Amino acid sequence: MGAKEACEVRTIGIGHQDFGKIITDDIFYVDKTDFIREWWENQDCVTLITRPRRFGKTLTMSMVEQFFSVKYADGGRNFQGLSIWQYEKFRSLQGTYPVISLSFASVKEKDYRETRRKICQILVNVYNQYDFLLEADCLTEKEKEFFRSVSIDMGETEATMALNQLSLYLMKYYGKKVMILLDEYDTPMQEAYLHGYWEDAAFFMRSLLNASFKTNPFMERAILTGITKISKESIFSDLNNLEIVTTTSDKYASCFGFTEEEVFAALKEYDLYEAKEAVKFWYNGFTFGEVSDIYNPWSILNYLEKRRLAAYWANTSSNSFAGSLLQTGSARLKADFERLLQGKILETEINEQIVFDQLGQDETAVWSLLLAAGYLKIKDYHAGMTEYGEWKEVYRLELTDFEVKVMFRNMIRSWFKPVDTEYNDFIRAMLRDDLDSMNDYMNSIALAVFSCFDTGNHPSGKAQPERFYHGFVLGLMVELSGRYRITSNRESGYGRYDVMLEPQNTEDDAILLEFKVYDSRREKSLEETVARALDQINSERYTVLLEAAGITADRIRSYGFAFQGKRVLIGGGRHADYRTSDT
């Protein structure tokens, strides 16, 4: 399994992405070098591989570079004893190609100008590795002039053609076409979407990728990695030589992440085998193609080093993108996510070509991105003709593993961090039926966080209390899990209630919440809006499900929430009367 046979346990190194350092320092490593053989024998010109973050993409790119690059023509010192070295054919390939390797992982700027400058700086750094070419006789004066023009402030043409031209220069110097490795190609595009400069970034990236990977006669082969497969219409419109390998593909299925066999072997090596079931409960769940039981390497390495179960992969700043999509998503998206958080299945269509500029309007695009990013997994899917003669594929999705569930719970708590005290005080007031305090705390909460659930690059244009209250319900689910079973928008009696809190013990009351937006055409005051909400609970007999569960009427409380902008009025309580905090 490992790089070397050693008498003593190998060091667990966290965060290492340099293949050579891992091998020479005898740091724990799971042999994934067979990827080199598999990729080379597939003979694809340009390969795009998408995997969730922390799944070894960068380490794999380092491994590929150090295997093929002329800079590492050292007889394959770091590959001896590993899987790839058993093949004579591949031993003869080691260190024989010029390789251009770069990463966009650090391109996380808040505007297009700085993004472009950051990418230009990365290109400058690549060129600096080959400044010996300026002394070479194989380059013309004009080519050397272009070489010197590559700078942080270079023009659009120079920037988008930089990799293409460097490929030419290296081919002329070494007499061999180059390999290009671009890691985390989609990071700039994710930031462009989040910060509102998508169109400018897409135009630049489209030109750069086309010149580097499509109209580049000096390139032998290339690999791009990322989290998402951005739609061809967005940045890959000119690349028809692209082999795309996503999490649903069978290619390279076990080359990224740890298989269960590899994880259990590691647990044995570090005398932790007795914890295998707990480790499986926390971290098992990823599926790539037909291969299931894939584990996230980051979590496993941290567990081996710290010997404590925790949400390692989940607790990083990279989750902010997923959090933003959920926080600003529609009421329906939040309601669907409530069900996922309860351990239920979500049925939806999936489009693996992520159209970022549709994320604000198309829920399918959001679920597709969360699947690509590793937060969701496919339980199964079914396909067939609809009654309208349309072919439809419906995927059944669920949260990937327990670690992801913990991550989302922590994320939801963070939404209410600015009003943490008021939020917890509101929950306590609701549990003790203190209507005055409920109103005080809820108005503080709404004033502080209402807009957080209706912002982003595609805001609704008007306040949407539904987005707020579904975010609020997610918060209740997190804070009261174990004490209450919380559901929303379900059928009961003659209609669909907004929120139901069903107690898990006989000491607590059941609670029904109904939300209404003040309508000046129908009501003269917020008090009338509250009355309308409470009347709906009674007339639609929402208490039927609770009564069927054996909860008596004296243990059921109903509250009506009336919204007018960011102002909230709550009325009701025990016996579902129409009292408000003012009566």
N, C-alpha and C positions, 0 to 999 in steps of 0.2 A: 504493500500500500504506500509506503513512504519512499522518500528519495534515497535513503541509505539505511542499511542495517546498523542499528546502534545498540550498544549494551545498556545505555541509560535512556530514560525518557527524553524525547525531544522537547525543546523549549516551545511554548505557545507564544507566538508573536502576533499581536493584534494590529491590524491595519497595514501590514506589509503588502506592497504591490509590485515590488521588484523581484522577478523570478530568480535572478542570479543571487541576490542577497539571501533569499529564503534557503536556497540550496547550499550555498557555501557556509552559512551560519548554522546549518542543521536545524532550521526552524520547522515546526510541524507543517507537513505538506501532504495533501492527497494527490496522487499521481493522475493528472489530467492530460498528459502529453499525447495520448492517443488522438486527441482532437486534431493535432497537426496532421497525422496520417489521414484521418477521415476527411478533413477539409481539403487537403491537397488532392486526394484521389477523386473527390467530387468534381474537381476541375471547373468550378464556377468562377466567372470573371470577377464579379463584385458581390460580396456576401454581406447582407445586413442581418445581424443577430440581435434580437431584443430579449432582454431578461430583466427581472426586477433589480433594483439597486442592491449592492453588497453581495452579488452572486458570482463574483470572480471574473467579471468581464475585463477589468483593467489588468489583473494578473495574467489572464489568458493572452491579452495583447502583448504584454511584456514577454511572456513565454514564446509567442510566435516570432516576435522581433528578434529575440536572442537566439532562436533556432536558425532563422534564415539569414540574418543580417551579416554582411561582410565585416562589420565592426566587431562581431563576436566569433570570428573564424579562429577558434582556439582548439579545434579537434573535438568540440562538443563536450568539454569538460563537465559542464553542469547537467548534461543529459545522460551521462553514462549511468547505467543501472536503472534507468526509467523505461517506461513502456516503449517509447518511440525508438529507443536505441537498439532494440532487437532486430530492426529491419535494416539490412545493408543498404538498400535503396535510399533510405532516408538519412543514414549516416553520411552518405556522399553528398546530400543536399545541404548539410549544415554549414552555415557561414558563407553561402555562395551568392547571395542577392543583395543589391542595395535596397535598403528599407527606409521609407519615410514614416515616422511614427509621431503622432500628435494626439492631444486630447482637448476637448472642449468642456471638460468637467467643471472648470473654474469660471466659465463664462456665465455669470449670474448678475448682470448689470441691470439697472432700473430704467435705462433709456437706450435707444438705438445707437446714438453716437458713441456712447461708452462701450456698448457691445461690439461695435465694429472695430474700435480701437483695441479692445481686448483680443479679438481674433487676429488683428494685424500684429499685435505684439507676440502672439503665439507663433505666427508665421515667421516673424523676425527671428525668434528663438530657434526655430527649425533651421532657417538659413544659416544662422551663426555656427551651427554644427558642421557646416560644409564650406566654411569660408576659404578652405584650402583650394577650392575650385577657382578662385580668382587668380591663383598663380598657375593654373593648369593651361597648357597649350591647346587643349581640345575645345575651349570656349572662345567664341569670337568676341570682338570688342563690344558689339551691340548686346550680346548675351551677358557680358560682364556688366554692362551699363544697366541692364534690367536688374541683375543681381543686386547691384548697389542701390537701386531705387526702392527696394523692399524695405519699408520702414513703417513705424506705427501710424504715420500720417499719409501713407501712400493712397493713391486714387483707387476708385472702385475696380477699374480694369486690372491694375497691378495686383490688387488683393485677391480677386477671384481667379486670376491666372497664375498665382504664385506657385501652387503645388504642381500644376501642369508644367510650368517652365523648369522647376527644380527637377522634375522627373526627366526632362530632356537632358539637363546638365549632367545628372548622375548616370544616365544611360550612356552618354558620350564618354564619360570618364571611365566607367567600369565595363563598357561594352555589353551591358545587359539591362533589360527592362527592369523597372523598379516594382516593389510592392509598397502599397500605401495602407497604413493602419490608422483609422480615425476612431478614437474612443469617445463615448458619450456625445455623439453627434447631435443629439436632440436637446441637450441642456439649454442652449441659447434660445431654442424655439419655445420651450416651456416658460422661460422667463419672459420672452416677448409676449406670450399670451397673458401672463399674470400682470404685466406692467403696461399693456396697451400699445405695443409697437409691432404687432404681428406682421402687417403688410410689408413694412420696410425690411424687417429681418428675413421674411420669407423670400423676398426678391433677391436679397444678397446671397442667402444660402443656396437658392436655386441656381444662381450663376456659378457660385463656388463649386458646388457638387457636380454640376454638369461639366465644367472645365476639368475638374480633377478626376472624375470617374467615368465619364461618358466619352467626351471628345479628347481623350488622352491616349495617343498612340504609343506613348513611352511607358505605359503601365502594364505590368505582367498580371498581377492580381491584387485584390484589395479586400479588406474587411472593415466594416463599420459596425460599431456596437451602440446600443442605446436602450432606453426603457420602452420606448414607443415606436410604432411603425407609423410615421407621419404620412398622410395621404399623398399619393402621387401628384394630385392636383395642386398640392401646397408647395412641395419642394423637390419632388422626384419626377416631375412631368416629362423630363427629357431622358430619364434613365430607364431604358428598356432592357438593359443587361444586368439587372439587379436580381439576385436570388435572396428572397426574404425568408428568414427563419424566425418565427415567433414562438411564444410559449405553447401554442397548439400544434406546432410542427414536430415531426418525429426526428428530423435531423438534429444531431448533437444533443439529444434529449438528456443524456447523463453526463455531458461534458461541463455543465455549469451547475453549481450546487453540489451537495453531498447526498449520495444515495443512502438508504437506511443501512445497508451492509457496511458502508464506509463509516457511518456515524457510530454504529455499534462496535466496530473494530477500534475506533478511536476511544470510546468509553472503556473498552478493555485495556487499551494501552495505558490509560491514566487512572486505572483502578476505580472506575465509576460505573461499571457495567450494571450494578444493582439499581441504578437510577434510570435505566433505559425506558421504562414505561412512563415515567414522569417526563423525561426528555421528549418522548414521542408525543405525549399529550400536549406539551407546550409548543413544539417546533415542527412537527410533521404535518404536511398538508399540501405542499406545492406539487403540481403536476405539469410536466412538460411533455407534450405529445401523448404517447401511450404509457409513458413512464410516470408512475405515481410514487408517493413516499419520498419526495425530494425535500431536503432540509436546507435552510438558509445557512451558509458557512459562517457568516458574522455571528449569529446567535450561538452556534455550536462552539466556535473558537472561544467566545467569551465565557460560555458555560464551562468549558474545559479548564480555562485559566482561573475563573473566579469560583467555580464549584458551587454556584448558586443559581437557581432558576429565576429568570427575570426577563422583561421585555427589552432585549438588547437591540435587535434589528429595528424594532418599532420606535425606540426612544432616540430618534435623531431628527435634526431639523429638516431633513428631506421630506418629512411628512406634511410640510406646510401646504404643498400643492394640493394633495388629496383633501386636506382640511378645508382649504379655500373653496374647492368644488362643492363639498357637502354643505358648508356653512351658508354659501350664497345660492345654493340650489333651490329649486322650486319646492313648494309644499309637498307635491307628490313624490319628488325624489327623497325628501326627508322621511316621508311616511314609509317608502319602500326600504329605506335604510333602517328604520325602526325594526322592521321585520327581520332584516339580516342580523341586527344586534341581538334579537331574541333567539337566534339560532335557526331561523326559518330560511326557506329557499326563495330566491327571487327568479322569476321567469322573465327573460327578456331576449330580444335580438342583440347580436353583437356584430360590430364592424371593426375588424382589426386595423383598418386604415384610419388612424385617429385624425379627425378633422377638428383641429384645435379651435378654429373660429366658430364651431357649432356647439362647443361645450356649454355655452350659456343658454342654448335653446333646445338641445337634443339630449334627452336623458340617456339614450342608448350610447351616445359618445362618451358620457361620463362613466357608465358601467364598463364600457370597453377599455377605457383608460385605467380604471381601478383594477380590472382583470390583468392588463398588461403590466401594471406596476406591482402585482403580487398580492394585493389586498384581498382579492377575490379569487376563487378557484371554480372550475367547472365540475359540477357533480355529474351531470350527464346532459345530453341534448337530444332533441327529436326534430325531424324534418319531414315536410310533406306539403301537399298542395292544399291551399286554403279553398274555401267555398267560392272564392272569386277567381280561381284558376292561377293563383300566385304561389310560387315556391317560397316556403318560409322555413327558416331554421331558428328554433327557439332553444336558448341555453338556460339551464338551471344552475344558478350561481349561489355560492355561500361564502362566508368569511373563511379565509385560508386556514387559520389555526387559532389556538387560544392566545398566542402572543399578539396576533393582529387584533383580536377582540379587546385585549387589554390596551393596546395602542389607541384604538378608537374611543374607548371609555375615557382615557386620559385626555385625548384631544377635545372631546365634548366638554369635559370639565374646564379646559382652558378657555373655551368660548365665554364662560361666565366669570373668568378670573377678575375682570375689572370690577365686578360687583359680587365678589365671592361671599362676603359677609351678608349682604342683603339677600342673596340667593338662598343661602342656607337658612337665614332667619325666616324667609318666606315659606320654605318647606316646613320648618318647625311650626310656624303660625298656622299653616294649612292643616297639619296633623292634629293641632289642638283646637281647630275651628275658631281661630281668632281673626274675625273678618276685618277689623280695623287695621291690625298689623299686616294682614295679607295685602290690603290696598296700599298701605304705605310702602311696603317693600317691593311690590310688583311695579309700582310706578317708577321707583328708583331703577329697577332692573330694566324696564322697557326704555326709559330715557337713555340709559347708558349703552345698551346692546342692540336695540331694535334695528338700527341701520346696518349692524354687522351681518344680519341675515338677509339683507337686500342690497348688497353693494357689489362691486367688481367692475369688470369691463363691459358687462351687459346688464346694468341694473334695470329694474322693471319700469322705471319712470314714475311710479307711484308707490306709496307705502303698501306693503302686503303683509297684513297681520298673520296670514296663514303661514308664511315663511318663519315668522317669529315663533308662533306657538308650536310648530312642529320641531323647531330647534329647542324650544323650551321643554317639550315632551321628551326629547332625547336626553336632556339634562335630568329630568325626573327619573327616567329609566336607569340612568347611571347611579344617581344618588340613592334611589330607593330599591335597587335590585336586591332581591332576597327577602325584602319586607312586603313588597307589592308586585303583583303581575300587572304590568302596564300595557294597555293596548289602545289603538286609536283608529278612528274611521272604520269601525266594524258594525255589522248589522246586529240590532237587538230591538225587540218589539216591532214597531212599524217603520223604523228608520235606521239611520247610521249615526251613532254617537260620535262626538269628537274625541274624548279621552275617558278611559275607564281605569281606575286604580282598584284592583281586586286584592284584598288583604290576604296574606299567607298565614295569618294566625287569627284567632278569635278575639284578640284584644283590640284590634284596629278596626276603624270604620272603613267601609267602601266609599269611594269618592268618584263622582261623575263631573266632568268639566265640559262646558259648552261655550264656544267662542263665537262672538258676533261682532260685525263691524257696524258702527253707528250709521244709520241711513236717515238723513234729514227729511226724506220724502215720506218716511213711515213713522218716525219717532220724533218726539219733541225734546227728548233728553237721553243721556246715557242710562238713566234709571229705567227708561222704557225699553232700551236695548237689552239691559240685563233681564228685565221681566220677560222679554221675548225669548231669550235663551233658556230661562228656567221653565217657561211654558212649554217649550219644545221638548225638554227632557221629560216632562210629565205627560204631554199629549201623545208623544211617540213611544211612551212606555220603555224608556231605555233601561229601566231597572230590572227588566224581565230576566236577563242573563244572571244578574247577581242574585235575584230571588231563587232562581232555579239551582244556584250553587249553595242554597241554604242560608243566605244572608238576609236577615229580617229587615223590615223597613226602617226600624229605629237605629239600624247600623249603617244606613246609606245616606251620604251627604251629597248634595248637588250644588254646583257653583256655576253662575253665568258670568262670563268675562265680556265686557263691552269695550271695544277699541275705537278711539277717535284720534287719529294720528298716533302720537306716542303716549297719549293719555289712556289709562286703563281704569275701568270701574268694575269691581267684583261684587256680586251679591249672591245670597243664598245661604247654604249651610245645612245643618241638620233639618230633616223634614222637608227640605226643598221649598222653604217659604221664599218670599220675594224681598226679604230684607237686604239692604245694602249697608255699607258702613255709615251712611248718613241717616239711616232710619232706626 
